[in-house]
Amino acid sequence: MTTRMIRPVDEGLVRLADPSRWNWTTAAACGGEDIDLFFGADGERQPEREEREQYAKEICADCPIRTECLDYAISVPEKYGIWGGLNEEERDGERRRRMRHVNRESAKEQPKPAAKPKPKVARIDSTGTQRRLRALAVIGHGPNMIAARMTVGSKSMLGSLRDHRVRTVLPEVARQVADLYPILLETEPGPLSTQVIATACRHGWRGPEAWEGVDIDDPNAAPREVSVSETRQGQEAIEQARRLLAAAGISDVDIVAGQPAA
């Protein structure tokens, strides 16, 4: 777990970190992530906390030093944040479980060999993945529909990637989102599309048209400026207007000439 300091153990007392005790943190999967993902902000609402913690725990699940991180947090003990894939309440429960286990076992019990750590999966820049998820949201495709078509990840993870400043993503998640992107551009959105589009409009996200001819994976690339008539919603509005005019007996030629049909 990436930290900036060891939190106070007693009121008014701050213990400084011994660098030799932190060598294991160099292999942490959370390296480079925003620390707010693991500690949250003051005044955070419960739904936001649950979503943030879910994504943080998914990062911890792939971490090769998850056991060391959790052991440290329980031994200090750390009172705040996500450590070793557990939040504050879960660590309290794990600490009590370990104490009961120690009381049951004899002092002569031989320690079990340590489990081999999982190999670290190198994470990649999430810029392209986030842009694709936001562009799909503009046309009504939300995390639920996208996650249902993927073999890795979850709707909460995709929601965090889309909505938050998450800098890295697992390569397989990025690949599957990139593969689905052109398919979903030609697919009708699901029943929750109105809510998804409203979220995209509220945040001012750019639609697929803004990324045409642009390297969407390049963090330095800027989206194109597009007119309303170039967007999918704009084209649909124009087509609907034409149908209404045609029903009233007014054609495009009549509008250009300024003389509607009698």
Short mmCIF file of the C-alpha atoms (twelve columns), coordinates in Angstrom:
data_MODEL
# 
_entry.id   MODEL 
# 
loop_
_atom_site.group_PDB 
_atom_site.id 
_atom_site.type_symbol 
_atom_site.label_atom_id 
_atom_site.label_alt_id 
_atom_site.label_comp_id 
_atom_site.label_asym_id 
_atom_site.label_seq_id 
_atom_site.Cartn_x 
_atom_site.Cartn_y 
_atom_site.Cartn_z 
_atom_site.pdbx_PDB_model_num 
ATOM 1   C CA . MET A 1   0.000   0.000   0.000   1 
ATOM 2   C CA . THR A 2   1.524   3.348   -1.046  1 
ATOM 3   C CA . THR A 3   1.644   5.875   1.805   1 
ATOM 4   C CA . ARG A 4   3.139   9.239   2.560   1 
ATOM 5   C CA . MET A 5   3.608   8.661   6.289   1 
ATOM 6   C CA . ILE A 6   2.811   6.241   9.083   1 
ATOM 7   C CA . ARG A 7   -0.335  7.401   10.801  1 
ATOM 8   C CA . PRO A 8   -0.423  8.124   14.562  1 
ATOM 9   C CA . VAL A 9   -0.680  5.132   16.861  1 
ATOM 10  C CA . ASP A 10  -1.472  7.149   20.013  1 
ATOM 11  C CA . GLU A 11  -2.996  10.593  20.372  1 
ATOM 12  C CA . GLY A 12  -0.397  13.288  19.683  1 
ATOM 13  C CA . LEU A 13  2.315   10.739  18.858  1 
ATOM 14  C CA . VAL A 14  3.654   10.211  15.323  1 
ATOM 15  C CA . ARG A 15  6.152   7.417   14.637  1 
ATOM 16  C CA . LEU A 16  8.641   8.080   11.845  1 
ATOM 17  C CA . ALA A 17  9.161   5.379   9.215   1 
ATOM 18  C CA . ASP A 18  12.295  3.235   9.279   1 
ATOM 19  C CA . PRO A 19  13.301  2.956   5.557   1 
ATOM 20  C CA . SER A 20  14.625  -0.592  6.060   1 
ATOM 21  C CA . ARG A 21  11.116  -1.732  7.059   1 
ATOM 22  C CA . TRP A 22  9.560   -0.489  3.803   1 
ATOM 23  C CA . ASN A 23  11.610  -2.352  1.170   1 
ATOM 24  C CA . TRP A 24  8.625   -4.551  0.330   1 
ATOM 25  C CA . THR A 25  6.568   -1.531  -0.822  1 
ATOM 26  C CA . THR A 26  8.613   -1.158  -4.036  1 
ATOM 27  C CA . ALA A 27  6.668   -4.052  -5.588  1 
ATOM 28  C CA . ALA A 28  3.231   -2.668  -4.642  1 
ATOM 29  C CA . ALA A 29  0.628   -2.680  -7.436  1 
ATOM 30  C CA . CYS A 30  -0.732  0.647   -6.146  1 
ATOM 31  C CA . GLY A 31  2.508   2.481   -6.946  1 
ATOM 32  C CA . GLY A 32  1.659   5.621   -8.903  1 
ATOM 33  C CA . GLU A 33  -2.054  5.519   -8.087  1 
ATOM 34  C CA . ASP A 34  -3.869  8.485   -6.529  1 
ATOM 35  C CA . ILE A 35  -3.671  8.069   -2.731  1 
ATOM 36  C CA . ASP A 36  -7.270  9.332   -2.452  1 
ATOM 37  C CA . LEU A 37  -8.394  6.023   -3.974  1 
ATOM 38  C CA . PHE A 38  -7.219  4.266   -0.822  1 
ATOM 39  C CA . PHE A 39  -8.003  6.866   1.863   1 
ATOM 40  C CA . GLY A 40  -10.874 8.903   0.429   1 
ATOM 41  C CA . ALA A 41  -11.775 12.496  1.153   1 
ATOM 42  C CA . ASP A 42  -13.423 14.165  4.139   1 
ATOM 43  C CA . GLY A 43  -17.203 14.190  3.846   1 
ATOM 44  C CA . GLU A 44  -17.257 11.256  1.395   1 
ATOM 45  C CA . ARG A 45  -20.751 9.804   0.984   1 
ATOM 46  C CA . GLN A 46  -21.380 6.086   1.532   1 
ATOM 47  C CA . PRO A 47  -22.126 5.192   -2.137  1 
ATOM 48  C CA . GLU A 48  -18.970 7.011   -3.257  1 
ATOM 49  C CA . ARG A 49  -16.938 5.272   -0.551  1 
ATOM 50  C CA . GLU A 50  -18.212 1.826   -1.547  1 
ATOM 51  C CA . GLU A 51  -17.385 2.412   -5.215  1 
ATOM 52  C CA . ARG A 52  -13.918 3.800   -4.416  1 
ATOM 53  C CA . GLU A 53  -13.118 0.956   -2.013  1 
ATOM 54  C CA . GLN A 54  -14.259 -1.644  -4.535  1 
ATOM 55  C CA . TYR A 55  -11.828 -0.361  -7.150  1 
ATOM 56  C CA . ALA A 56  -8.987  -0.045  -4.606  1 
ATOM 57  C CA . LYS A 57  -9.556  -3.646  -3.519  1 
ATOM 58  C CA . GLU A 58  -9.379  -4.821  -7.143  1 
ATOM 59  C CA . ILE A 59  -5.946  -3.209  -7.412  1 
ATOM 60  C CA . CYS A 60  -4.920  -4.934  -4.165  1 
ATOM 61  C CA . ALA A 61  -6.145  -8.299  -5.488  1 
ATOM 62  C CA . ASP A 62  -3.393  -8.279  -8.151  1 
ATOM 63  C CA . CYS A 63  -0.672  -7.066  -5.771  1 
ATOM 64  C CA . PRO A 64  2.269   -9.440  -5.135  1 
ATOM 65  C CA . ILE A 65  2.897   -8.024  -1.636  1 
ATOM 66  C CA . ARG A 66  -0.704  -7.929  -0.450  1 
ATOM 67  C CA . THR A 67  0.081   -10.244 2.488   1 
ATOM 68  C CA . GLU A 68  2.986   -8.091  3.718   1 
ATOM 69  C CA . CYS A 69  0.850   -4.954  3.382   1 
ATOM 70  C CA . LEU A 70  -2.013  -6.449  5.401   1 
ATOM 71  C CA . ASP A 71  0.322   -7.880  8.058   1 
ATOM 72  C CA . TYR A 72  1.918   -4.465  8.519   1 
ATOM 73  C CA . ALA A 73  -1.426  -2.648  8.769   1 
ATOM 74  C CA . ILE A 74  -2.745  -5.114  11.347  1 
ATOM 75  C CA . SER A 75  0.429   -5.070  13.460  1 
ATOM 76  C CA . VAL A 76  0.757   -1.243  13.733  1 
ATOM 77  C CA . PRO A 77  -2.323  -1.025  13.662  1 
ATOM 78  C CA . GLU A 78  -3.311  1.312   10.798  1 
ATOM 79  C CA . LYS A 79  -6.663  2.902   11.595  1 
ATOM 80  C CA . TYR A 80  -7.503  4.436   8.199   1 
ATOM 81  C CA . GLY A 81  -7.675  3.486   4.530   1 
ATOM 82  C CA . ILE A 82  -7.418  0.341   2.418   1 
ATOM 83  C CA . TRP A 83  -4.424  -1.862  3.266   1 
ATOM 84  C CA . GLY A 84  -3.858  -5.336  1.858   1 
ATOM 85  C CA . GLY A 85  -7.328  -5.276  0.289   1 
ATOM 86  C CA . LEU A 86  -9.226  -4.619  3.554   1 
ATOM 87  C CA . ASN A 87  -10.838 -1.456  4.916   1 
ATOM 88  C CA . GLU A 88  -10.824 -0.354  8.556   1 
ATOM 89  C CA . GLU A 89  -13.763 -2.510  9.734   1 
ATOM 90  C CA . GLU A 90  -12.534 -5.577  7.845   1 
ATOM 91  C CA . ARG A 91  -9.049  -5.249  9.351   1 
ATOM 92  C CA . ASP A 92  -10.540 -5.068  12.840  1 
ATOM 93  C CA . GLY A 93  -12.345 -8.340  12.158  1 
ATOM 94  C CA . GLU A 94  -9.197  -9.950  10.755  1 
ATOM 95  C CA . ARG A 95  -7.166  -8.788  13.775  1 
ATOM 96  C CA . ARG A 96  -9.657  -10.370 16.172  1 
ATOM 97  C CA . ARG A 97  -9.686  -13.579 14.125  1 
ATOM 98  C CA . ARG A 98  -5.887  -13.821 14.290  1 
ATOM 99  C CA . MET A 99  -5.878  -13.254 18.030  1 
ATOM 100 C CA . ARG A 100 -8.392  -16.071 18.542  1 
ATOM 101 C CA . HIS A 101 -6.273  -18.350 16.368  1 
ATOM 102 C CA . VAL A 102 -3.113  -17.610 18.364  1 
ATOM 103 C CA . ASN A 103 -4.912  -18.311 21.635  1 
ATOM 104 C CA . ARG A 104 -6.053  -21.702 20.348  1 
ATOM 105 C CA . GLU A 105 -2.668  -22.817 19.056  1 
ATOM 106 C CA . SER A 106 0.171   -23.968 21.243  1 
ATOM 107 C CA . ALA A 107 3.369   -21.982 21.441  1 
ATOM 108 C CA . LYS A 108 5.275   -24.946 19.961  1 
ATOM 109 C CA . GLU A 109 3.395   -25.012 16.685  1 
ATOM 110 C CA . GLN A 110 5.720   -24.870 13.712  1 
ATOM 111 C CA . PRO A 111 5.126   -21.885 11.424  1 
ATOM 112 C CA . LYS A 112 3.721   -22.657 8.017   1 
ATOM 113 C CA . PRO A 113 5.877   -21.841 4.995   1 
ATOM 114 C CA . ALA A 114 5.046   -18.471 3.496   1 
ATOM 115 C CA . ALA A 115 2.939   -18.572 0.370   1 
ATOM 116 C CA . LYS A 116 4.703   -17.625 -2.818  1 
ATOM 117 C CA . PRO A 117 3.735   -14.102 -3.875  1 
ATOM 118 C CA . LYS A 118 1.803   -13.643 -7.074  1 
ATOM 119 C CA . PRO A 119 3.831   -12.314 -9.981  1 
ATOM 120 C CA . LYS A 120 3.240   -8.610  -10.420 1 
ATOM 121 C CA . VAL A 121 1.118   -7.690  -13.433 1 
ATOM 122 C CA . ALA A 122 2.467   -4.549  -15.069 1 
ATOM 123 C CA . ARG A 123 -0.300  -1.948  -15.365 1 
ATOM 124 C CA . ILE A 124 -0.457  0.522   -18.261 1 
ATOM 125 C CA . ASP A 125 -1.642  4.085   -18.795 1 
ATOM 126 C CA . SER A 126 -5.456  4.340   -18.607 1 
ATOM 127 C CA . THR A 127 -5.923  7.426   -20.830 1 
ATOM 128 C CA . GLY A 128 -7.297  5.595   -23.874 1 
ATOM 129 C CA . THR A 129 -9.528  3.330   -21.808 1 
ATOM 130 C CA . GLN A 130 -11.034 6.249   -19.908 1 
ATOM 131 C CA . ARG A 131 -11.646 8.227   -23.120 1 
ATOM 132 C CA . ARG A 132 -13.383 5.263   -24.770 1 
ATOM 133 C CA . LEU A 133 -15.612 4.674   -21.730 1 
ATOM 134 C CA . ARG A 134 -16.584 8.352   -21.626 1 
ATOM 135 C CA . ALA A 135 -17.225 8.505   -25.384 1 
ATOM 136 C CA . LEU A 136 -19.462 5.443   -25.104 1 
ATOM 137 C CA . ALA A 137 -21.320 7.086   -22.195 1 
ATOM 138 C CA . VAL A 138 -22.145 10.057  -24.462 1 
ATOM 139 C CA . ILE A 139 -24.142 7.701   -26.713 1 
ATOM 140 C CA . GLY A 140 -25.707 5.794   -23.816 1 
ATOM 141 C CA . HIS A 141 -23.427 2.825   -23.071 1 
ATOM 142 C CA . GLY A 142 -22.717 2.519   -19.332 1 
ATOM 143 C CA . PRO A 143 -20.440 0.267   -17.235 1 
ATOM 144 C CA . ASN A 144 -23.171 -2.359  -16.742 1 
ATOM 145 C CA . MET A 145 -23.565 -3.073  -20.447 1 
ATOM 146 C CA . ILE A 146 -19.826 -2.945  -21.166 1 
ATOM 147 C CA . ALA A 147 -18.834 -5.186  -18.232 1 
ATOM 148 C CA . ALA A 148 -21.417 -7.782  -19.330 1 
ATOM 149 C CA . ARG A 149 -19.471 -8.218  -22.584 1 
ATOM 150 C CA . MET A 150 -16.052 -8.555  -20.920 1 
ATOM 151 C CA . THR A 151 -14.312 -11.531 -19.320 1 
ATOM 152 C CA . VAL A 152 -12.265 -9.403  -16.889 1 
ATOM 153 C CA . GLY A 153 -13.093 -6.453  -14.643 1 
ATOM 154 C CA . SER A 154 -16.450 -5.415  -13.199 1 
ATOM 155 C CA . LYS A 155 -18.996 -2.635  -13.567 1 
ATOM 156 C CA . SER A 156 -17.644 -0.877  -10.448 1 
ATOM 157 C CA . MET A 157 -14.086 -1.006  -11.799 1 
ATOM 158 C CA . LEU A 158 -15.183 0.373   -15.206 1 
ATOM 159 C CA . GLY A 159 -17.224 3.051   -13.428 1 
ATOM 160 C CA . SER A 160 -14.168 4.126   -11.438 1 
ATOM 161 C CA . LEU A 161 -11.988 4.134   -14.557 1 
ATOM 162 C CA . ARG A 162 -14.534 6.319   -16.331 1 
ATOM 163 C CA . ASP A 163 -15.433 8.710   -13.512 1 
ATOM 164 C CA . HIS A 164 -12.197 9.132   -11.520 1 
ATOM 165 C CA . ARG A 165 -8.589  10.074  -12.131 1 
ATOM 166 C CA . VAL A 166 -7.287  6.507   -12.240 1 
ATOM 167 C CA . ARG A 167 -3.880  6.562   -13.913 1 
ATOM 168 C CA . THR A 168 -3.326  2.873   -14.661 1 
ATOM 169 C CA . VAL A 169 -5.292  -0.152  -15.814 1 
ATOM 170 C CA . LEU A 170 -4.619  -3.856  -16.352 1 
ATOM 171 C CA . PRO A 171 -3.550  -4.500  -19.983 1 
ATOM 172 C CA . GLU A 172 -6.308  -7.082  -20.541 1 
ATOM 173 C CA . VAL A 173 -9.002  -4.631  -19.391 1 
ATOM 174 C CA . ALA A 174 -7.639  -1.965  -21.749 1 
ATOM 175 C CA . ARG A 175 -7.526  -4.448  -24.643 1 
ATOM 176 C CA . GLN A 176 -11.091 -5.660  -24.178 1 
ATOM 177 C CA . VAL A 177 -12.484 -2.119  -23.889 1 
ATOM 178 C CA . ALA A 178 -10.601 -1.148  -27.075 1 
ATOM 179 C CA . ASP A 179 -11.973 -4.217  -28.907 1 
ATOM 180 C CA . LEU A 180 -15.546 -3.485  -27.776 1 
ATOM 181 C CA . TYR A 181 -15.387 0.223   -28.627 1 
ATOM 182 C CA . PRO A 182 -16.085 0.008   -32.415 1 
ATOM 183 C CA . ILE A 183 -18.707 -2.694  -31.833 1 
ATOM 184 C CA . LEU A 184 -20.646 -0.642  -29.281 1 
ATOM 185 C CA . LEU A 185 -20.543 2.418   -31.540 1 
ATOM 186 C CA . GLU A 186 -22.853 0.457   -33.860 1 
ATOM 187 C CA . THR A 187 -24.969 -1.075  -31.075 1 
ATOM 188 C CA . GLU A 188 -28.168 0.323   -29.604 1 
ATOM 189 C CA . PRO A 189 -27.689 1.262   -25.902 1 
ATOM 190 C CA . GLY A 190 -29.546 -0.454  -23.092 1 
ATOM 191 C CA . PRO A 191 -32.575 0.640   -21.026 1 
ATOM 192 C CA . LEU A 192 -30.474 2.886   -18.740 1 
ATOM 193 C CA . SER A 193 -29.085 4.922   -21.649 1 
ATOM 194 C CA . THR A 194 -30.960 8.115   -20.704 1 
ATOM 195 C CA . GLN A 195 -29.304 8.197   -17.265 1 
ATOM 196 C CA . VAL A 196 -25.896 7.409   -18.753 1 
ATOM 197 C CA . ILE A 197 -26.211 10.187  -21.350 1 
ATOM 198 C CA . ALA A 198 -27.322 12.635  -18.659 1 
ATOM 199 C CA . THR A 199 -24.192 11.796  -16.621 1 
ATOM 200 C CA . ALA A 200 -21.992 12.340  -19.691 1 
ATOM 201 C CA . CYS A 201 -23.637 15.699  -20.445 1 
ATOM 202 C CA . ARG A 202 -23.278 16.831  -16.836 1 
ATOM 203 C CA . HIS A 203 -19.531 16.154  -16.938 1 
ATOM 204 C CA . GLY A 204 -19.034 17.526  -20.448 1 
ATOM 205 C CA . TRP A 205 -17.423 14.336  -21.792 1 
ATOM 206 C CA . ARG A 206 -16.496 14.161  -25.492 1 
ATOM 207 C CA . GLY A 207 -18.349 11.783  -27.788 1 
ATOM 208 C CA . PRO A 208 -16.897 9.390   -30.397 1 
ATOM 209 C CA . GLU A 209 -16.893 12.054  -33.123 1 
ATOM 210 C CA . ALA A 210 -14.358 14.126  -31.157 1 
ATOM 211 C CA . TRP A 211 -11.827 11.274  -31.340 1 
ATOM 212 C CA . GLU A 212 -12.162 10.442  -35.031 1 
ATOM 213 C CA . GLY A 213 -8.754  10.836  -36.668 1 
ATOM 214 C CA . VAL A 214 -7.115  11.385  -33.267 1 
ATOM 215 C CA . ASP A 215 -4.883  8.932   -31.376 1 
ATOM 216 C CA . ILE A 216 -7.257  8.304   -28.489 1 
ATOM 217 C CA . ASP A 217 -4.534  6.485   -26.510 1 
ATOM 218 C CA . ASP A 218 -2.074  9.400   -26.644 1 
ATOM 219 C CA . PRO A 219 -2.275  11.363  -23.350 1 
ATOM 220 C CA . ASN A 220 -1.041  14.486  -25.186 1 
ATOM 221 C CA . ALA A 221 -3.637  14.267  -27.982 1 
ATOM 222 C CA . ALA A 222 -6.552  16.715  -27.862 1 
ATOM 223 C CA . PRO A 223 -10.079 15.916  -29.083 1 
ATOM 224 C CA . ARG A 224 -11.456 17.561  -32.222 1 
ATOM 225 C CA . GLU A 225 -13.930 20.405  -31.970 1 
ATOM 226 C CA . VAL A 226 -17.146 19.149  -33.573 1 
ATOM 227 C CA . SER A 227 -20.382 20.916  -34.482 1 
ATOM 228 C CA . VAL A 228 -23.737 19.715  -33.188 1 
ATOM 229 C CA . SER A 229 -24.633 18.424  -36.653 1 
ATOM 230 C CA . GLU A 230 -21.605 16.096  -36.555 1 
ATOM 231 C CA . THR A 231 -22.657 14.375  -33.349 1 
ATOM 232 C CA . ARG A 232 -24.954 11.378  -33.281 1 
ATOM 233 C CA . GLN A 233 -27.516 13.216  -31.156 1 
ATOM 234 C CA . GLY A 234 -27.425 16.185  -33.534 1 
ATOM 235 C CA . GLN A 235 -27.960 14.012  -36.596 1 
ATOM 236 C CA . GLU A 236 -30.862 12.249  -34.909 1 
ATOM 237 C CA . ALA A 237 -32.468 15.606  -34.018 1 
ATOM 238 C CA . ILE A 238 -32.104 16.848  -37.614 1 
ATOM 239 C CA . GLU A 239 -33.602 13.646  -39.004 1 
ATOM 240 C CA . GLN A 240 -36.528 13.873  -36.590 1 
ATOM 241 C CA . ALA A 241 -37.161 17.482  -37.655 1 
ATOM 242 C CA . ARG A 242 -37.170 16.443  -41.305 1 
ATOM 243 C CA . ARG A 243 -39.723 13.727  -40.616 1 
ATOM 244 C CA . LEU A 244 -41.999 16.203  -38.819 1 
ATOM 245 C CA . LEU A 245 -41.706 18.701  -41.674 1 
ATOM 246 C CA . ALA A 246 -42.373 16.014  -44.249 1 
ATOM 247 C CA . ALA A 247 -45.507 14.999  -42.352 1 
ATOM 248 C CA . ALA A 248 -46.612 18.626  -42.607 1 
ATOM 249 C CA . GLY A 249 -45.948 18.650  -46.355 1 
ATOM 250 C CA . ILE A 250 -42.811 20.790  -46.165 1 
ATOM 251 C CA . SER A 251 -39.696 19.628  -47.992 1 
ATOM 252 C CA . ASP A 252 -36.031 20.657  -47.750 1 
ATOM 253 C CA . VAL A 253 -36.415 22.445  -51.101 1 
ATOM 254 C CA . ASP A 254 -39.348 24.489  -49.786 1 
ATOM 255 C CA . ILE A 255 -37.307 25.535  -46.735 1 
ATOM 256 C CA . VAL A 256 -34.335 26.654  -48.864 1 
ATOM 257 C CA . ALA A 257 -36.622 28.570  -51.228 1 
ATOM 258 C CA . GLY A 258 -38.420 30.167  -48.319 1 
ATOM 259 C CA . GLN A 259 -41.799 29.171  -49.761 1 
ATOM 260 C CA . PRO A 260 -43.479 26.309  -47.900 1 
ATOM 261 C CA . ALA A 261 -45.876 24.115  -49.812 1 
ATOM 262 C CA . ALA A 262 -49.510 25.228  -49.922 1 
# 
